Each structure stands twice: as structure tokens, then as C-alpha cells.
Amino acid sequence: MTITLDLQPEIENTLLAQAQARGVTLHDYVEQIVVKEAQHPVPPAPGQKSLLQFFRDSPLVGLDLEFERDKDFGRDVLL
């Protein structure tokens, strides 16, 4: 995948200096940063639940509700 970043010159210069200090190209350094961040999933914010947890905690759990409805055949229209 190719991603294009439009960075402010100050940010680009900072990243370039950090890459040079590590002896790698800017491309490789940015790729290392992205890979590192991608390996750490972001936890939900405090008070936020996942959709699965929301349904598990629902007061409707265990009520055996039926959500099907009769088929709607429409109505006759005179043309």
C-alpha cells in the first residue's frame, strides 16, 4: 500500500533528523513508526463499551424476543 503524507516542514525535518540519527532512510523510519503503532490496539475510552459488551449487558438478554414480522405484499395501485 502506498500512503502519501503532506507534512509540515518542521515535522519533516524532525523526522529526517531522527532517521539520520538511527542510520536509516526517512521512508524506513516512518514505516517503523507505523508498524510499531499498528501493533498496539487502542483501548476503548473510559466509560465506552464495545458493541458486544453493550449487547451482553442489555436488560433484554434472555427475554427470547421475536423480531420477525409478516411479509408485506404491498397494495394494489390503479394505473
Secondary structure, 3 states (H helix, E strand, C coil): CCCCCCCCHHHHHHHHHHHHHHCCCHHHHHHHHHHHHHCCCCCCCCCCCCHHHHHHCCCCCCCCCCCCCCCCCCCCCCC
